[in-house]
Amino acid sequence: MPQTTINNCPICNSSDIIYAFNAVDYFSTKETFPIYDCSNCGFRFTNNFPSNDTIGRYYDSPDYISHSDSKKGVVNRLFHFLREIMLKKKANLISKYSTGDRLLDIGSGTGYFLNAAKERGYSVWGIEKDSKARNFAIDAFGLDVKGEDFLWNINSNSFDVVTLWHVLEHMENLNEVIGKLSDILNKDGTLILALPNYLSYDARRYKEYWAAYDVPRHLWHFSPVTIERLLIKHRLKIINIFPMPLDAFYISMLSEKYKKSNFLLKYGRAFLTGLIGYFRSLSQLTHSSSLIYIVKKNELG
């Protein structure tokens, strides 16, 4: 199968990259993929991952929740419960940091966030690679959702807000994507990124079993320092960071499942890990399982 091998760090271009550990695709194929770290800037990434034209089969599962909208099982029901809480928080964020009403959501999945933004009065567009999820969003909510190639046809300065909720880590051409996002934002536009944080409490607790490594679907593994370095490279600046502490409960549940923990104990351990991570994240952002970055153009950069 064709694969992509990274020889230079995508952020700093250093060739001083080192093998860190192997991660397993527990979700789907049980295949193993190597995780590498850049010795120069600290960026972490999956290496030897499937090429863009073959990676689709790793998403092709009824259990892939952001595409299927499945409510089967405890973990998926927890996802839906937490999503309802987060939808309101996300809508409040875009209202606070946006200066206009034209919004693009990349990786819009089944369309719940886009619909929430539309109900807030935003003019919304979505981009979604998966045809089943895209059709669900169109049929269920009447949304304007395009395929992945649409991004590259958008004119400069087209949007006031661009959001990627746990999406950037999936996108192969990292620098090209960030450059395009900067281009399609208007001068005062806002980019909002939600990303897993591999320095979080739950990531350190579960190590290679941490579900948010999610190889090979997740290609890039960010920390606050490395995402800032990537954004600065493209004349973008972080103006605020918010924790997503509830993610730790969902990720911990999956991680315990991957460890094949005792059925009677895994939910308790997952809840305890999520709870500790939640309280620690209140005082130190780097303990949060995921983080939301509010980003603006740096015209002086």
FENVENSUL-V52131 format. One record per residue. N is the residue number from 1. OMEGA is omega in degrees with one decimal (NA if undefined). Layout:
n: {N:N}
omega: {OMEGA:OMEGA}
This chain:
n: {1:2:3:4:5:6:7:8:9:10:11:12:13:14:15:16:17:18:19:20:21:22:23:24:25:26:27:28:29:30:31:32:33:34:35:36:37:38:39:40:41:42:43:44:45:46:47:48:49:50:51:52:53:54:55:56:57:58:59:60:61:62:63:64:65:66:67:68:69:70:71:72:73:74:75:76:77:78:79:80:81:82:83:84:85:86:87:88:89:90:91:92:93:94:95:96:97:98:99:100:101:102:103:104:105:106:107:108:109:110:111:112:113:114:115:116:117:118:119:120:121:122:123:124:125:126:127:128:129:130:131:132:133:134:135:136:137:138:139:140:141:142:143:144:145:146:147:148:149:150:151:152:153:154:155:156:157:158:159:160:161:162:163:164:165:166:167:168:169:170:171:172:173:174:175:176:177:178:179:180:181:182:183:184:185:186:187:188:189:190:191:192:193:194:195:196:197:198:199:200:201:202:203:204:205:206:207:208:209:210:211:212:213:214:215:216:217:218:219:220:221:222:223:224:225:226:227:228:229:230:231:232:233:234:235:236:237:238:239:240:241:242:243:244:245:246:247:248:249:250:251:252:253:254:255:256:257:258:259:260:261:262:263:264:265:266:267:268:269:270:271:272:273:274:275:276:277:278:279:280:281:282:283:284:285:286:287:288:289:290:291:292:293:294:295:296:297:298:299:300:301}
omega: {177.9:178.4:179.1:178.6:179.8:178.9:178.9:-179.7:-179.8:-178.2:-174.7:177.8:177.8:174.3:-179.6:179.0:-174.4:175.7:179.5:179.2:174.7:174.2:-175.8:172.9:-178.8:-174.6:-168.4:-165.6:-174.5:174.6:-178.3:179.0:-179.3:173.2:-178.9:173.6:172.2:-179.3:-176.6:-174.3:176.4:-179.0:180.0:-177.8:172.0:178.1:-179.8:-178.1:-178.7:178.3:-174.3:-177.4:178.0:-173.7:-176.0:-176.8:179.1:175.6:-169.9:179.7:176.6:179.8:179.1:-161.6:-176.4:177.7:-171.9:-175.4:-177.2:174.2:-178.4:176.0:-176.4:-176.6:-179.5:176.9:176.4:177.9:-179.0:179.0:-179.1:179.2:179.4:177.3:-174.4:179.9:179.2:179.4:178.5:179.1:177.5:179.7:-178.1:176.8:-177.3:-170.1:180.0:179.5:178.6:-172.3:179.2:-171.6:174.3:176.1:-178.6:-172.8:-169.1:174.4:-177.9:165.9:-175.7:179.2:178.9:179.3:177.6:177.9:177.9:178.8:175.4:177.6:179.4:168.8:-166.8:171.9:178.4:171.9:-179.7:-178.0:-174.3:-174.4:-179.5:177.8:-180.0:-179.9:175.8:-179.2:179.7:-175.7:-174.7:-172.8:-178.4:-175.5:175.9:-176.7:-176.1:173.5:-171.2:-177.9:-178.0:-177.6:-172.0:178.6:-178.4:178.9:176.5:174.1:-174.8:-171.1:175.5:-180.0:171.1:-177.2:172.3:-178.4:-178.3:-177.2:-174.6:-178.9:179.2:-166.1:-168.8:-174.4:-167.1:-177.3:177.9:179.5:-179.2:177.5:179.5:178.3:177.8:-177.1:-174.3:174.2:172.8:-172.2:-179.0:-175.5:-177.6:172.7:179.7:-178.3:169.7:-174.1:170.0:-177.3:-174.1:173.3:-175.0:179.0:-177.0:176.7:178.7:-179.0:-173.6:177.9:-174.4:177.0:-177.8:-171.8:-177.8:167.8:167.9:178.0:-7.0:-179.6:174.8:-178.5:-172.7:-177.2:-169.3:164.1:178.2:-178.3:-174.7:177.0:177.4:179.3:178.3:-177.7:177.7:178.3:-178.3:175.3:174.7:-178.4:175.5:179.2:175.9:178.2:178.4:177.1:169.8:-170.6:-179.2:178.7:-176.4:-179.4:179.4:-179.0:179.3:177.0:178.0:-178.5:176.1:176.7:-179.0:177.6:-177.1:179.6:176.4:-173.5:-175.5:-175.9:-169.0:-179.0:177.4:179.1:179.5:179.5:-180.0:178.0:178.2:-178.4:178.8:178.3:179.3:-176.7:178.2:-178.9:179.1:-179.5:-179.0:-173.5:-174.4:175.9:-176.3:-178.7:176.1:-179.4:174.4:-179.5:174.5:-167.7:176.2:173.1:176.3:-174.6:179.8:-175.0:NA}
